[in-house]
Each structure stands twice: as C-alpha cells, then as structure tokens.
Amino acid sequence: MRLDKLSYKIFNTITKHRLIKPHDSIIVGVSGGPDSVALIKILHAINFAKNLKLSLFLAHLNHQLRGKSSEEDAQFVQKLSNELSLPFILKSVNIGEIAAQTKRSIEETARRERYNFFMESAQKNSASAVVTGHTADDNTETILHRIIRGTGTLGLGGIPLKRPLTTGSPIQLVRPLLFVWRKEIVEYLGEKHCKYRTDASNDELVYLRNKIRIELIPFLENQYNPKVKSLLIQLCQILNLQNEFLVTEAKKILQASTMEIKHDSYTIDTRCLTQYPKILQYFALREILNTLQIPLSEITYGHYTKILEEITRKGKGRHYQLPENLSLWHEHGMLRFQKDFLPARSAPTSETTIQIPGITPVHPLGHLVAEISDIQDFSLETYKQHKPRDQEVLDLYRIIMPLSVRMRKDGDTISPIGTRGHKKLKDLFIDKKIPVKERDAIPIIVMNNQPVCVFGICIDNKVKVTANTKKIVTLTFHRHDGNSIL
C-alpha cells in the first residue's frame, strides 16, 4: 500500500521526531471532527503501509454539552472504529455539572476531564502514548490566545509536539499533525470521501478561542500580513530553541542551590539562586513548580515577581500563600515550597499530663508514647547515631512527676545538654533555623512548669541520661497526617 502525500508527510514527522515506535500501544483521541478523523485514518494507513504493528485504540469523551448532538458524535466515532476494526473506548462526563461544582470554566473543565480520561485509558491499555489531532492552526490560535491572556516566552513556545501526559509520566502526549494546516486536512478528507462531524459550538463567539479563529486571525491576515499564521509558527520555533537553553541552565542552577526535595516540598538556598540573572531565577522557580506538580496555569507573573522580590529581602522570615494550596516560607536564606500544608489547627496551649508508661493524645497534632526500660538494654552512643527525630530519652529517676506536654509559650527557657545557664526557646529556634510556621507544631515536655525537652531540638541537663542512669523513659511522638514537621 502506497501512502498519499499528506500521510507520507505525517509519517516523516513521526519518524524524524521519534513520536511513535513500532509495536507501541497508542490511544488516539477522536472527537469526530475533521482533524481527529483525519488523524486516525492516517495513523491506520501508516500502520498498515509501514507494518509498524501498532495497537491503536479510538478514545472518545462525551462531554454531554450538546444533548443529542453529543450522543451522535459518540455513535459516529464508534461506527468509525468498527469500520477500521479498532477497539473503541467511550466515557461520558457531565462537564457542565462538574464546572458548576468546581467553579471553573467549561473550557478548563473539559480540558481537565479530557486529560484524566486519556490517562485512565492509557494506563488501562498499557499505552505508551496518547495522540491528539492538534494542527498548525491550533498552534497559532493558542499563541494568540496566550498573548491576549498574558504569557511569557514559554507560553509563546506554543503547543509542544511531544511531552509527558502529566509531569513525570512515562506516557507521552503526541501531536503528529502539528505541522499540518487545517486546509490540508479538509482537502485530504475530501479526496478520501471521509465523513466527519461538525461542532456547532465552534462557531459560538462567546468563547475567546473561537473569536480568535473566526475574527482576529482573518483580520490580521487581511489588514496586516497574509502570512501572519506562518510567522507566528516561526516565532514559536525560535522561542522553543531559546526556552530549551534556559530550561537546561535553570536545571543546572537548581542542582547547585537545592537543599532538600520531598514528594510535597522543595527547599532552595536563595543566596545561591540570586547570584544568577533574573530570567534564570524565573525558570528555576518554574522547574520547582513542575517538580511539585503545581498547575502552571494557576501561577501568574505577579506570583513569580513577588517570589523574586522576596528572596532579595533580609530580616524576619516571612510566609505567604500561592494558589493550589502551595505555601512558601523565606527564612535564613532558605526558600521552602510546601504543598497542601495544613497550619496547626488551634495548637494546644494547655498542658496535658503524660501517662508514663502509656499513650497521651496531643490534639490535634498526634500522640505521645512513653516507655520505661532498664539501662542495660540501652547504649547511649548507639542511640545518638540512630536517634529518630521525634524521639527523646530521659533519666527516669531525675524526673519529678508528673511530666506534661504542651506547645511553646512566650518566655520559655531551657538548659540544653552541655551548656550552662538557660536559653530562650525563641533563640534556640532561631539558632536551629526552625521556620516560624513550624514552631507551633513542636511538642514541649514540661516539669514543674519548666520545659525539659523540646522534641527534635534538645533536652535539659536536669533529665539527661548519664553513666549513672538506672532506668530510662523513651518518649516517641507520632504525628498525624498533615501535621508533619517540614
């Protein structure tokens, strides 16, 4: 079987950019419109002509936005899958209802649900890629859309030819028609006598993207430059080369300035970061947000500007909130990003008597477990080497019962092991560079109204374990989810 001109062009794009490999399982998003119908027809032809042995799956999400027309779209795509003898995946979602519940726009909700559907379908069918029918026209519309709504050089890079379906996912999102104009698609379908569905909502000027396609682009072509679409694509390609370089440099900067990475937090040394040009700082921040899987659409230029201004300031540590439950702290030259941080809810200021031995609730942060054991079963040196952060040991016979647990109070002092005199807990926290927002989540063990243990920080000389200790009390603090020390 010989490929026609357009199919051969698409095959070359796939080969040149390594978009799809032989024997891959591929999810093909098919709405029933001209672009997606052409896409599945061409992929099916290429698969047969080049013997790629691809497993193609037609996937259709019924948005339920157009009543009977939506149902007919689904039926059309199912019929198409039958004609091509390809498996069909269908899911129906009430986009209007979800948009109302989440208070997002119809467009944004449809996009989110569509990509969730693609991920579900790809995982269920062990697919390596999801293929969609975005064209060069879609790319020019996207660039103009982003300019109007506000964007930077990354946004002007347009729609990527290939990217992970979600951050860090091995499943790729692929757009093999991205270098093809819509008029080529329509001509191809006409020559092949292929039917397709038309979405009446594509002509509704209530949507900004439709206004750009129907009004703005023709106006720019007629009044300013008939080649405006091609020039926008050229701009996109130039900026992608620039962005590729800047992202690479930003990753190098993060290697030098990153202090800690966890699944829900990221800490960097701002003294290192601020040595570089502002544009690279911006790209570094963006890479951090990507790592934490924060939707970049929720983070504005104003947010980036605020962060970049913040990290040049000195003095008292500061905390502020970003969208998507992202918290930031800047203290002692360290900038910490924390996802889904739940501040201590009404952190307890009253004291709770500790059950020794036993379990003592420390609402709402967790609970304290106290155990008594003989010194023969305990090696202080070994313990120091492997000591958990939320565990402390005290000399049982140095304790004056009862012991209590509470959070910090103004004026609290302690006499840390190996020192003389007392030190304010506030100064101790500053010396240890404990962020302000964490200090109300650190349990304090109190004896005779005086702190004798600050979990994870220090214990008092009065209750320390020595060579003369006979019995020890091991105190272990178990934190509830959402209250972990950062």
URZIJO-V360444 format. One line per field, one symbol per residue. psi: psi as a letter, one per 20 degrees, with the letter a starting at -180 (. if undefined). burial: I if it has 9 or more other ideal C-beta (glycine too) atoms within 8 Angstrom, else O. A space follows every 50 residues. Layout:
psi->???
burial->???
This chain:
psi->ppqrgghhggghggggjlhqqqjqpppooohirgghggghgghggggghj lilqopppppooikikchhghhgghghggghghilqqppppppngggggg hikrrggggggghghgggggggghjlqiqpprkprhghghhgghghghip rahghiibpqhprqgrpiqipqppnijijpqhhhgggghghilpqrqpoh iijpjhpghghgghggghghghhgoijhghhhhggghghhgghgghgghh hgghhhiphpprhjqppqohhggiirqhhhgghgghhghghjlpohiior hhggggghggiiqrbqqqqrqrrkkpqppoqkjpppppqkpoqoompphq qpppoorapopnpjhbqpppqprqhhjpogghghhjpqhkqqpqogiipo qqqrqarqqpiprqnqpjrqaqpphghghghiloqgiihjjoqppppljp pipopifrrqhhjqpaiipgqqpppppoqqpijqp.
burial->OOIIOIIIIIIOIIOOOOIIOOOIIIIIIIIIIIIIIIIIIIIIIIIOIO OIOIIIIIIIIIIIIIOOIIIIIIOIIIOIIOOIOIOIIIIOIOIIOIIO OOOOOIOIIIOIIIIOIIIIIIIOIOIIIIIIIIIIIIIIIIIIIIIOOO OOIOOIIIIOIIOIIIOOOOIIIIIIIIOIIIOIIIOIIOOOOIOIIOIO OOOOOOIOIIIIIOIIIOIIIOOOOOOIIOIIIOIIOOIIOIIOOIIOII IOIIOOIIOOOOOOIIIIIIOIIIOOOOOIIIIIIIIIIIIIOIOOOOIO OOIIOIIIOIIOOOOOIIIOOIOOOIIIIIIOOIIIIIIOIOOIOOIIOO OIOIOIOOOIOIOIIIIIIIOIIOIOOIOOOOIOOOOOOIIIIIIIOIIO OOIIIIIIOOOIIIIIOOOOOOIIIOOIIOOOOIIIIIIIIIIIIIIOOI IIIIIOIIIIIOIIIOOOIOIIIIIIIIIOOOIOII
